[in-house]
Amino acid sequence: MPLGPWKKKNKSTKEHLVENEVVSGGHTGAGSMSKSTVNGAGLPAPPANLRPKLVFHTQLAHGSPTGRIEGFGNVKELYAKIAEAFNITPPEILFCTLNTHKIDMDKLLGGQIGLEDFIFAHVRGLKKEVEVYKSEDALGLTITDNGAGYAFIKRIKDGSVADNVKVICVGDHIECINGQNIVGTRHYEVARMLKDLPKDKPFTLKLVEPMKAFDMLEPRSKGAKPAGENKIGTGRGTLRLRSKGPATVEDEPTEFEEKAVKKVDDLLESYMGIRDTELAATMVEVGRDKKNPDEFAMALDETLGDFAFPDEFVFDVWGAIGDAKDGRL
């Protein structure tokens, strides 16, 4: 979600990069996540307000030294910190994945970062322009966005119109539709624009794919869930990035929250053609203590007034949250 202005400082890249550290499962030059942070003098931890800021390790997904970043409170600030570490501009970053340099949509950075997660930033690569003939009402694309103005493809349905156009890939940023620049347009608006394109007519997409390393040049992914990779960290805490208000450190989601967020995210894809775990988590948070669908709908309007959710969708979300509470999911 749009989260405020970019912040970029002219500091030396050397202050942020670590050339010779190695991490298990990391990319070239990955930073160590297992170094001790215990006070060398054996003194008790200082009060929370005096503790150092959370520090995360990051790399460019196609290969780079390791950077250390801290002091961000939302996604735009996170991208600005990563850009500062690698001496690039924030708009060069398309999206981030956690604990893998691959274009893995199941590891996409959303509204939460584990306190021991390793952040891989995927930057702009090859530009592509493709003409698509819309032979069906649905293109078979699921759209998400990076929280900073870029909508991109999260999933491609097997056998769909988009699936038959092999140049279209998961992870591609949609830059233009029929010559109209859509940078800064929210994912649900992009999904609606694609849905409203007339059937039985061609249209043009300008796409930007993420820059790839040599070991990432492999057959096109359709966003299917792969086998899980080892996580770098084992901590239970997460940093919750919010579109409104400061970031907070929280326990990892409970089983109820995980199930409810997944179901709501599935409903977002079904009704609106988007996936957005941050939005889904916000809706679960809003609805968990509401007594009826009307109260839930009013709370959604107050919290997410820029979305025009269909009544049927709101009712189904309310039902999904209730099912998760009762253990029926």
BALOBA-1460 file (C-alpha; in Angstrom, 3 decimals):
// residues 329
<rec num="1" residu="m" x="0.000" y="0.000" z="0.000"/>
<rec num="2" residu="p" x="1.195" y="3.596" z="-0.569"/>
<rec num="3" residu="l" x="3.083" y="4.332" z="2.609"/>
<rec num="4" residu="g" x="4.748" y="7.715" z="2.441"/>
<rec num="5" residu="p" x="7.696" y="9.392" z="0.696"/>
<rec num="6" residu="w" x="11.003" y="7.787" z="-0.185"/>
<rec num="7" residu="k" x="13.919" y="8.494" z="2.134"/>
<rec num="8" residu="k" x="17.392" y="8.349" z="0.605"/>
<rec num="9" residu="k" x="20.644" y="9.476" z="2.183"/>
<rec num="10" residu="n" x="24.028" y="9.890" z="0.590"/>
<rec num="11" residu="k" x="26.012" y="7.618" z="2.847"/>
<rec num="12" residu="s" x="28.876" y="5.447" z="1.728"/>
<rec num="13" residu="t" x="27.835" y="1.985" z="0.605"/>
<rec num="14" residu="k" x="30.682" y="0.559" z="2.687"/>
<rec num="15" residu="e" x="28.812" y="1.413" z="5.865"/>
<rec num="16" residu="h" x="26.112" y="-1.099" z="4.941"/>
<rec num="17" residu="l" x="27.866" y="-3.943" z="3.084"/>
<rec num="18" residu="v" x="29.625" y="-6.961" z="4.569"/>
<rec num="19" residu="e" x="31.981" y="-8.543" z="2.027"/>
<rec num="20" residu="n" x="33.180" y="-11.756" z="3.661"/>
<rec num="21" residu="e" x="30.357" y="-13.209" z="5.724"/>
<rec num="22" residu="v" x="28.678" y="-16.497" z="4.772"/>
<rec num="23" residu="v" x="25.247" y="-17.802" z="5.739"/>
<rec num="24" residu="s" x="23.865" y="-21.296" z="5.243"/>
<rec num="25" residu="g" x="21.492" y="-21.298" z="2.272"/>
<rec num="26" residu="g" x="22.403" y="-17.728" z="1.310"/>
<rec num="27" residu="h" x="23.483" y="-16.329" z="-2.047"/>
<rec num="28" residu="t" x="27.011" y="-15.202" z="-2.863"/>
<rec num="29" residu="g" x="28.485" y="-13.295" z="0.079"/>
<rec num="30" residu="a" x="25.463" y="-13.796" z="2.359"/>
<rec num="31" residu="g" x="25.606" y="-12.228" z="5.801"/>
<rec num="32" residu="s" x="25.838" y="-14.326" z="8.950"/>
<rec num="33" residu="m" x="22.606" y="-14.496" z="10.904"/>
<rec num="34" residu="s" x="24.045" y="-16.641" z="13.695"/>
<rec num="35" residu="k" x="26.584" y="-14.260" z="15.200"/>
<rec num="36" residu="s" x="26.138" y="-13.784" z="18.922"/>
<rec num="37" residu="t" x="24.397" y="-10.644" z="20.085"/>
<rec num="38" residu="v" x="24.979" y="-11.296" z="23.799"/>
<rec num="39" residu="n" x="26.427" y="-8.374" z="25.734"/>
<rec num="40" residu="g" x="30.133" y="-9.094" z="25.987"/>
<rec num="41" residu="a" x="30.268" y="-7.900" z="29.590"/>
<rec num="42" residu="g" x="27.544" y="-10.335" z="30.648"/>
<rec num="43" residu="l" x="25.293" y="-7.491" z="31.772"/>
<rec num="44" residu="p" x="21.483" y="-7.780" z="31.670"/>
<rec num="45" residu="a" x="19.708" y="-6.460" z="28.591"/>
<rec num="46" residu="p" x="18.943" y="-2.724" z="28.700"/>
<rec num="47" residu="p" x="15.359" y="-1.468" z="28.872"/>
<rec num="48" residu="a" x="13.377" y="-1.729" z="25.622"/>
<rec num="49" residu="n" x="13.619" y="1.990" z="24.903"/>
<rec num="50" residu="l" x="17.420" y="1.832" z="25.100"/>
<rec num="51" residu="r" x="17.959" y="-1.301" z="23.041"/>
<rec num="52" residu="p" x="19.463" y="-0.983" z="19.542"/>
<rec num="53" residu="k" x="17.128" y="-0.996" z="16.569"/>
<rec num="54" residu="l" x="16.355" y="-4.295" z="14.864"/>
<rec num="55" residu="v" x="18.957" y="-5.110" z="12.222"/>
<rec num="56" residu="f" x="18.156" y="-7.254" z="9.181"/>
<rec num="57" residu="h" x="20.506" y="-8.754" z="6.596"/>
<rec num="58" residu="t" x="19.748" y="-8.252" z="2.914"/>
<rec num="59" residu="q" x="21.087" y="-9.009" z="-0.561"/>
<rec num="60" residu="l" x="20.131" y="-8.270" z="-4.138"/>
<rec num="61" residu="a" x="18.547" y="-11.489" z="-5.377"/>
<rec num="62" residu="h" x="20.694" y="-11.750" z="-8.520"/>
<rec num="63" residu="g" x="23.850" y="-11.578" z="-6.382"/>
<rec num="64" residu="s" x="25.587" y="-8.979" z="-4.219"/>
<rec num="65" residu="p" x="27.498" y="-8.517" z="-0.982"/>
<rec num="66" residu="t" x="25.399" y="-8.553" z="2.178"/>
<rec num="67" residu="g" x="23.864" y="-5.357" z="3.522"/>
<rec num="68" residu="r" x="22.605" y="-4.526" z="6.995"/>
<rec num="69" residu="i" x="19.489" y="-2.376" z="7.300"/>
<rec num="70" residu="e" x="17.570" y="-0.960" z="10.232"/>
<rec num="71" residu="g" x="15.262" y="1.860" z="11.238"/>
<rec num="72" residu="f" x="12.383" y="1.326" z="8.783"/>
<rec num="73" residu="g" x="8.702" y="1.384" z="9.710"/>
<rec num="74" residu="n" x="6.905" y="0.502" z="6.492"/>
<rec num="75" residu="v" x="7.542" y="-1.024" z="3.075"/>
<rec num="76" residu="k" x="8.590" y="2.191" z="1.324"/>
<rec num="77" residu="e" x="11.105" y="2.930" z="4.066"/>
<rec num="78" residu="l" x="12.368" y="-0.661" z="3.836"/>
<rec num="79" residu="y" x="12.971" y="-0.272" z="0.087"/>
<rec num="80" residu="a" x="14.714" y="3.040" z="0.692"/>
<rec num="81" residu="k" x="17.050" y="1.407" z="3.229"/>
<rec num="82" residu="i" x="17.855" y="-1.461" z="0.843"/>
<rec num="83" residu="a" x="18.476" y="1.002" z="-1.989"/>
<rec num="84" residu="e" x="20.765" y="3.046" z="0.242"/>
<rec num="85" residu="a" x="22.751" y="-0.057" z="1.193"/>
<rec num="86" residu="f" x="23.429" y="-1.007" z="-2.433"/>
<rec num="87" residu="n" x="23.689" y="2.488" z="-3.950"/>
<rec num="88" residu="i" x="20.623" y="2.070" z="-6.174"/>
<rec num="89" residu="t" x="17.356" y="4.006" z="-6.292"/>
<rec num="90" residu="p" x="14.223" y="2.688" z="-4.520"/>
<rec num="91" residu="p" x="12.160" y="2.442" z="-7.756"/>
<rec num="92" residu="e" x="14.646" y="-0.158" z="-9.043"/>
<rec num="93" residu="i" x="13.288" y="-2.649" z="-6.462"/>
<rec num="94" residu="l" x="10.309" y="-4.656" z="-7.747"/>
<rec num="95" residu="f" x="9.651" y="-6.804" z="-4.665"/>
<rec num="96" residu="c" x="11.402" y="-8.781" z="-1.912"/>
<rec num="97" residu="t" x="11.402" y="-12.439" z="-0.905"/>
<rec num="98" residu="l" x="12.327" y="-13.903" z="2.461"/>
<rec num="99" residu="n" x="15.067" y="-16.534" z="2.881"/>
<rec num="100" residu="t" x="15.373" y="-17.332" z="-0.834"/>
<rec num="101" residu="h" x="16.823" y="-15.477" z="-3.806"/>
<rec num="102" residu="k" x="14.414" y="-17.281" z="-6.154"/>
<rec num="103" residu="i" x="11.212" y="-15.762" z="-7.541"/>
<rec num="104" residu="d" x="9.084" y="-17.717" z="-5.068"/>
<rec num="105" residu="m" x="5.682" y="-16.141" z="-4.519"/>
<rec num="106" residu="d" x="5.143" y="-18.242" z="-1.390"/>
<rec num="107" residu="k" x="8.141" y="-16.449" z="0.180"/>
<rec num="108" residu="l" x="7.046" y="-12.969" z="-0.878"/>
<rec num="109" residu="l" x="7.596" y="-10.235" z="1.698"/>
<rec num="110" residu="g" x="4.196" y="-8.987" z="2.814"/>
<rec num="111" residu="g" x="3.211" y="-7.268" z="6.016"/>
<rec num="112" residu="q" x="5.422" y="-9.316" z="8.346"/>
<rec num="113" residu="i" x="9.133" y="-10.111" z="8.564"/>
<rec num="114" residu="g" x="10.500" y="-12.736" z="10.943"/>
<rec num="115" residu="l" x="13.144" y="-11.234" z="13.206"/>
<rec num="116" residu="e" x="15.708" y="-13.679" z="11.798"/>
<rec num="117" residu="d" x="14.518" y="-13.568" z="8.183"/>
<rec num="118" residu="f" x="16.998" y="-12.754" z="5.423"/>
<rec num="119" residu="i" x="15.647" y="-10.268" z="2.864"/>
<rec num="120" residu="f" x="16.366" y="-10.665" z="-0.864"/>
<rec num="121" residu="a" x="15.521" y="-7.693" z="-3.092"/>
<rec num="122" residu="h" x="14.558" y="-8.362" z="-6.713"/>
<rec num="123" residu="v" x="15.411" y="-5.426" z="-8.977"/>
<rec num="124" residu="r" x="14.315" y="-4.349" z="-12.451"/>
<rec num="125" residu="g" x="15.661" y="-6.470" z="-15.293"/>
<rec num="126" residu="l" x="14.608" y="-7.075" z="-18.883"/>
<rec num="127" residu="k" x="11.773" y="-4.998" z="-20.383"/>
<rec num="128" residu="k" x="9.224" y="-6.840" z="-22.525"/>
<rec num="129" residu="e" x="6.291" y="-5.822" z="-24.701"/>
<rec num="130" residu="v" x="3.697" y="-8.402" z="-25.715"/>
<rec num="131" residu="e" x="0.416" y="-8.345" z="-27.604"/>
<rec num="132" residu="v" x="-2.258" y="-10.623" z="-26.131"/>
<rec num="133" residu="y" x="-5.502" y="-11.695" z="-27.777"/>
<rec num="134" residu="k" x="-8.213" y="-11.827" z="-25.103"/>
<rec num="135" residu="s" x="-10.143" y="-14.891" z="-26.250"/>
<rec num="136" residu="e" x="-11.848" y="-15.398" z="-22.870"/>
<rec num="137" residu="d" x="-13.343" y="-13.142" z="-20.189"/>
<rec num="138" residu="a" x="-10.648" y="-14.110" z="-17.656"/>
<rec num="139" residu="l" x="-6.944" y="-13.877" z="-18.445"/>
<rec num="140" residu="g" x="-5.894" y="-16.238" z="-15.651"/>
<rec num="141" residu="l" x="-3.633" y="-13.718" z="-13.896"/>
<rec num="142" residu="t" x="-3.520" y="-13.047" z="-10.150"/>
<rec num="143" residu="i" x="-2.119" y="-9.593" z="-9.360"/>
<rec num="144" residu="t" x="-0.413" y="-8.324" z="-6.226"/>
<rec num="145" residu="d" x="1.711" y="-5.252" z="-5.517"/>
<rec num="146" residu="n" x="4.895" y="-4.423" z="-3.669"/>
<rec num="147" residu="g" x="3.405" y="-1.819" z="-1.340"/>
<rec num="148" residu="a" x="5.330" y="0.919" z="-3.120"/>
<rec num="149" residu="g" x="3.524" y="1.441" z="-6.401"/>
<rec num="150" residu="y" x="4.401" y="-1.604" z="-8.521"/>
<rec num="151" residu="a" x="1.758" y="-4.186" z="-9.458"/>
<rec num="152" residu="f" x="3.107" y="-7.532" z="-10.591"/>
<rec num="153" residu="i" x="1.979" y="-11.050" z="-11.494"/>
<rec num="154" residu="k" x="1.765" y="-13.463" z="-8.579"/>
<rec num="155" residu="r" x="0.089" y="-16.437" z="-10.249"/>
<rec num="156" residu="i" x="-0.765" y="-17.728" z="-13.720"/>
<rec num="157" residu="k" x="-3.630" y="-20.222" z="-14.049"/>
<rec num="158" residu="d" x="-2.901" y="-23.390" z="-15.991"/>
<rec num="159" residu="g" x="-4.454" y="-23.414" z="-19.458"/>
<rec num="160" residu="s" x="-5.500" y="-19.764" z="-19.294"/>
<rec num="161" residu="v" x="-5.073" y="-17.041" z="-21.904"/>
<rec num="162" residu="a" x="-1.977" y="-15.742" z="-20.083"/>
<rec num="163" residu="d" x="-0.557" y="-19.250" z="-19.709"/>
<rec num="164" residu="n" x="-0.477" y="-19.586" z="-23.489"/>
<rec num="165" residu="v" x="1.659" y="-16.442" z="-23.834"/>
<rec num="166" residu="k" x="5.012" y="-17.820" z="-22.726"/>
<rec num="167" residu="v" x="6.739" y="-14.462" z="-22.423"/>
<rec num="168" residu="i" x="4.431" y="-13.555" z="-19.493"/>
<rec num="169" residu="c" x="5.966" y="-14.835" z="-16.241"/>
<rec num="170" residu="v" x="5.295" y="-14.849" z="-12.521"/>
<rec num="171" residu="g" x="7.134" y="-11.896" z="-10.953"/>
<rec num="172" residu="d" x="6.746" y="-9.621" z="-13.995"/>
<rec num="173" residu="h" x="5.898" y="-6.031" z="-13.125"/>
<rec num="174" residu="i" x="3.040" y="-4.672" z="-15.260"/>
<rec num="175" residu="e" x="4.204" y="-1.230" z="-16.354"/>
<rec num="176" residu="c" x="1.685" y="-0.337" z="-19.084"/>
<rec num="177" residu="i" x="-1.652" y="-1.617" z="-20.404"/>
<rec num="178" residu="n" x="-2.442" y="-0.480" z="-23.958"/>
<rec num="179" residu="g" x="0.068" y="2.330" z="-23.618"/>
<rec num="180" residu="q" x="-1.329" y="3.588" z="-20.302"/>
<rec num="181" residu="n" x="1.338" y="3.783" z="-17.589"/>
<rec num="182" residu="i" x="-0.032" y="2.150" z="-14.437"/>
<rec num="183" residu="v" x="2.935" y="2.658" z="-12.096"/>
<rec num="184" residu="g" x="1.450" y="3.728" z="-8.756"/>
<rec num="185" residu="t" x="-1.869" y="1.998" z="-9.443"/>
<rec num="186" residu="r" x="-3.040" y="-0.430" z="-6.751"/>
<rec num="187" residu="h" x="-3.252" y="-4.134" z="-7.531"/>
<rec num="188" residu="y" x="-7.054" y="-4.306" z="-7.316"/>
<rec num="189" residu="e" x="-7.349" y="-1.445" z="-9.823"/>
<rec num="190" residu="v" x="-4.930" y="-3.188" z="-12.211"/>
<rec num="191" residu="a" x="-6.911" y="-6.437" z="-11.888"/>
<rec num="192" residu="r" x="-10.109" y="-4.531" z="-12.688"/>
<rec num="193" residu="m" x="-8.500" y="-2.865" z="-15.733"/>
<rec num="194" residu="l" x="-7.430" y="-6.253" z="-17.096"/>
<rec num="195" residu="k" x="-10.852" y="-7.743" z="-16.441"/>
<rec num="196" residu="d" x="-12.599" y="-4.833" z="-18.205"/>
<rec num="197" residu="l" x="-10.567" y="-5.192" z="-21.414"/>
<rec num="198" residu="p" x="-12.949" y="-6.170" z="-24.241"/>
<rec num="199" residu="k" x="-13.159" y="-9.828" z="-25.195"/>
<rec num="200" residu="d" x="-12.102" y="-11.019" z="-28.668"/>
<rec num="201" residu="k" x="-9.727" y="-8.094" z="-29.130"/>
<rec num="202" residu="p" x="-5.946" y="-7.772" z="-28.723"/>
<rec num="203" residu="f" x="-4.259" y="-5.609" z="-26.109"/>
<rec num="204" residu="t" x="-0.655" y="-4.733" z="-25.321"/>
<rec num="205" residu="l" x="1.269" y="-5.204" z="-22.074"/>
<rec num="206" residu="k" x="4.616" y="-3.654" z="-21.210"/>
<rec num="207" residu="l" x="6.304" y="-5.793" z="-18.570"/>
<rec num="208" residu="v" x="9.526" y="-5.640" z="-16.563"/>
<rec num="209" residu="e" x="10.904" y="-8.933" z="-15.299"/>
<rec num="210" residu="p" x="13.153" y="-9.236" z="-12.231"/>
<rec num="211" residu="m" x="16.877" y="-9.393" z="-12.901"/>
<rec num="212" residu="k" x="18.028" y="-13.000" z="-12.760"/>
<rec num="213" residu="a" x="21.265" y="-14.683" z="-11.744"/>
<rec num="214" residu="f" x="22.579" y="-17.568" z="-13.853"/>
<rec num="215" residu="d" x="21.192" y="-20.216" z="-11.476"/>
<rec num="216" residu="m" x="17.714" y="-18.657" z="-11.788"/>
<rec num="217" residu="l" x="17.451" y="-19.139" z="-15.567"/>
<rec num="218" residu="e" x="14.957" y="-21.994" z="-15.479"/>
<rec num="219" residu="p" x="11.513" y="-22.873" z="-16.934"/>
<rec num="220" residu="r" x="8.775" y="-20.346" z="-16.234"/>
<rec num="221" residu="s" x="7.047" y="-20.649" z="-12.862"/>
<rec num="222" residu="k" x="3.254" y="-20.394" z="-12.635"/>
<rec num="223" residu="g" x="3.299" y="-19.512" z="-8.941"/>
<rec num="224" residu="a" x="2.613" y="-23.055" z="-7.739"/>
<rec num="225" residu="k" x="3.772" y="-23.913" z="-4.263"/>
<rec num="226" residu="p" x="7.210" y="-25.557" z="-4.308"/>
<rec num="227" residu="a" x="8.816" y="-27.699" z="-1.648"/>
<rec num="228" residu="g" x="9.765" y="-25.612" z="1.350"/>
<rec num="229" residu="e" x="13.291" y="-24.309" z="1.750"/>
<rec num="230" residu="n" x="15.203" y="-24.141" z="5.009"/>
<rec num="231" residu="k" x="14.639" y="-20.949" z="6.921"/>
<rec num="232" residu="i" x="17.651" y="-19.065" z="8.185"/>
<rec num="233" residu="g" x="16.173" y="-18.180" z="11.549"/>
<rec num="234" residu="t" x="14.282" y="-20.045" z="14.230"/>
<rec num="235" residu="g" x="12.998" y="-17.099" z="16.262"/>
<rec num="236" residu="r" x="9.298" y="-16.716" z="16.938"/>
<rec num="237" residu="g" x="9.067" y="-12.935" z="16.648"/>
<rec num="238" residu="t" x="7.975" y="-10.939" z="13.613"/>
<rec num="239" residu="l" x="8.137" y="-7.293" z="12.600"/>
<rec num="240" residu="r" x="4.655" y="-6.207" z="11.463"/>
<rec num="241" residu="l" x="4.720" y="-3.477" z="8.833"/>
<rec num="242" residu="r" x="1.488" y="-1.487" z="8.790"/>
<rec num="243" residu="s" x="0.088" y="0.808" z="6.139"/>
<rec num="244" residu="k" x="-1.143" y="3.112" z="8.904"/>
<rec num="245" residu="g" x="0.731" y="3.520" z="12.161"/>
<rec num="246" residu="p" x="4.191" y="2.407" z="13.306"/>
<rec num="247" residu="a" x="5.736" y="-1.005" z="12.780"/>
<rec num="248" residu="t" x="5.440" y="-3.317" z="15.783"/>
<rec num="249" residu="v" x="7.265" y="-6.423" z="16.993"/>
<rec num="250" residu="e" x="4.781" y="-9.233" z="17.589"/>
<rec num="251" residu="d" x="4.703" y="-12.960" z="18.227"/>
<rec num="252" residu="e" x="4.424" y="-15.112" z="15.116"/>
<rec num="253" residu="p" x="0.819" y="-15.531" z="13.947"/>
<rec num="254" residu="t" x="-1.270" y="-18.039" z="15.856"/>
<rec num="255" residu="e" x="-2.804" y="-21.042" z="14.113"/>
<rec num="256" residu="f" x="-6.110" y="-19.130" z="13.981"/>
<rec num="257" residu="e" x="-4.457" y="-16.111" z="12.367"/>
<rec num="258" residu="e" x="-2.555" y="-18.193" z="9.812"/>
<rec num="259" residu="k" x="-5.669" y="-20.098" z="8.731"/>
<rec num="260" residu="a" x="-7.877" y="-17.017" z="8.672"/>
<rec num="261" residu="v" x="-5.365" y="-14.909" z="6.710"/>
<rec num="262" residu="k" x="-4.874" y="-17.690" z="4.145"/>
<rec num="263" residu="k" x="-8.625" y="-18.078" z="3.650"/>
<rec num="264" residu="v" x="-9.184" y="-14.316" z="3.326"/>
<rec num="265" residu="d" x="-6.290" y="-14.092" z="0.856"/>
<rec num="266" residu="d" x="-7.935" y="-16.887" z="-1.167"/>
<rec num="267" residu="l" x="-11.193" y="-14.918" z="-1.140"/>
<rec num="268" residu="l" x="-9.367" y="-11.791" z="-2.355"/>
<rec num="269" residu="e" x="-8.060" y="-13.797" z="-5.299"/>
<rec num="270" residu="s" x="-11.463" y="-15.329" z="-6.024"/>
<rec num="271" residu="y" x="-13.451" y="-12.077" z="-5.882"/>
<rec num="272" residu="m" x="-10.916" y="-9.446" z="-6.936"/>
<rec num="273" residu="g" x="-8.100" y="-11.235" z="-8.765"/>
<rec num="274" residu="i" x="-5.456" y="-10.128" z="-6.247"/>
<rec num="275" residu="r" x="-3.433" y="-11.608" z="-3.421"/>
<rec num="276" residu="d" x="-2.314" y="-9.427" z="-0.507"/>
<rec num="277" residu="t" x="-1.411" y="-11.006" z="2.836"/>
<rec num="278" residu="e" x="-1.049" y="-7.609" z="4.510"/>
<rec num="279" residu="l" x="-4.574" y="-6.656" z="3.485"/>
<rec num="280" residu="a" x="-5.875" y="-10.088" z="4.529"/>
<rec num="281" residu="a" x="-4.157" y="-9.825" z="7.931"/>
<rec num="282" residu="t" x="-5.650" y="-6.370" z="8.477"/>
<rec num="283" residu="m" x="-9.134" y="-7.682" z="7.688"/>
<rec num="284" residu="v" x="-8.694" y="-10.584" z="10.134"/>
<rec num="285" residu="e" x="-7.476" y="-8.164" z="12.793"/>
<rec num="286" residu="v" x="-10.478" y="-5.902" z="12.205"/>
<rec num="287" residu="g" x="-12.978" y="-8.753" z="12.286"/>
<rec num="288" residu="r" x="-11.771" y="-10.975" z="15.091"/>
<rec num="289" residu="d" x="-13.794" y="-9.228" z="17.836"/>
<rec num="290" residu="k" x="-16.815" y="-8.096" z="15.803"/>
<rec num="291" residu="k" x="-20.173" y="-9.605" z="16.744"/>
<rec num="292" residu="n" x="-21.964" y="-9.599" z="13.379"/>
<rec num="293" residu="p" x="-21.371" y="-8.916" z="9.657"/>
<rec num="294" residu="d" x="-22.828" y="-5.387" z="9.811"/>
<rec num="295" residu="e" x="-20.437" y="-4.388" z="12.587"/>
<rec num="296" residu="f" x="-17.588" y="-5.948" z="10.621"/>
<rec num="297" residu="a" x="-18.580" y="-4.076" z="7.425"/>
<rec num="298" residu="m" x="-18.648" y="-0.745" z="9.273"/>
<rec num="299" residu="a" x="-15.219" y="-1.425" z="10.787"/>
<rec num="300" residu="l" x="-13.838" y="-2.270" z="7.326"/>
<rec num="301" residu="d" x="-15.146" y="1.027" z="5.946"/>
<rec num="302" residu="e" x="-13.400" y="2.905" z="8.747"/>
<rec num="303" residu="t" x="-10.104" y="1.021" z="8.387"/>
<rec num="304" residu="l" x="-9.966" y="0.371" z="4.624"/>
<rec num="305" residu="g" x="-12.128" y="3.104" z="3.167"/>
<rec num="306" residu="d" x="-10.241" y="3.151" z="-0.169"/>
<rec num="307" residu="f" x="-11.521" y="-0.342" z="-1.005"/>
<rec num="308" residu="a" x="-15.049" y="-0.921" z="-2.333"/>
<rec num="309" residu="f" x="-15.628" y="-4.491" z="-1.222"/>
<rec num="310" residu="p" x="-18.721" y="-6.310" z="-2.564"/>
<rec num="311" residu="d" x="-21.272" y="-7.192" z="0.149"/>
<rec num="312" residu="e" x="-21.021" y="-10.896" z="-0.683"/>
<rec num="313" residu="f" x="-17.243" y="-10.769" z="-0.265"/>
<rec num="314" residu="v" x="-17.524" y="-9.048" z="3.131"/>
<rec num="315" residu="f" x="-20.030" y="-11.677" z="4.290"/>
<rec num="316" residu="d" x="-17.744" y="-14.523" z="3.132"/>
<rec num="317" residu="v" x="-14.738" y="-12.954" z="4.894"/>
<rec num="318" residu="w" x="-16.769" y="-12.644" z="8.075"/>
<rec num="319" residu="g" x="-17.697" y="-16.316" z="7.753"/>
<rec num="320" residu="a" x="-14.076" y="-17.354" z="7.152"/>
<rec num="321" residu="i" x="-12.904" y="-15.517" z="10.277"/>
<rec num="322" residu="g" x="-15.646" y="-17.207" z="12.280"/>
<rec num="323" residu="d" x="-14.721" y="-20.633" z="10.875"/>
<rec num="324" residu="a" x="-11.069" y="-20.063" z="11.807"/>
<rec num="325" residu="k" x="-12.062" y="-19.106" z="15.358"/>
<rec num="326" residu="d" x="-14.136" y="-22.285" z="15.674"/>
<rec num="327" residu="g" x="-11.449" y="-24.488" z="14.141"/>
<rec num="328" residu="r" x="-13.507" y="-25.364" z="11.071"/>
<rec num="329" residu="l" x="-10.869" y="-24.337" z="8.495"/>
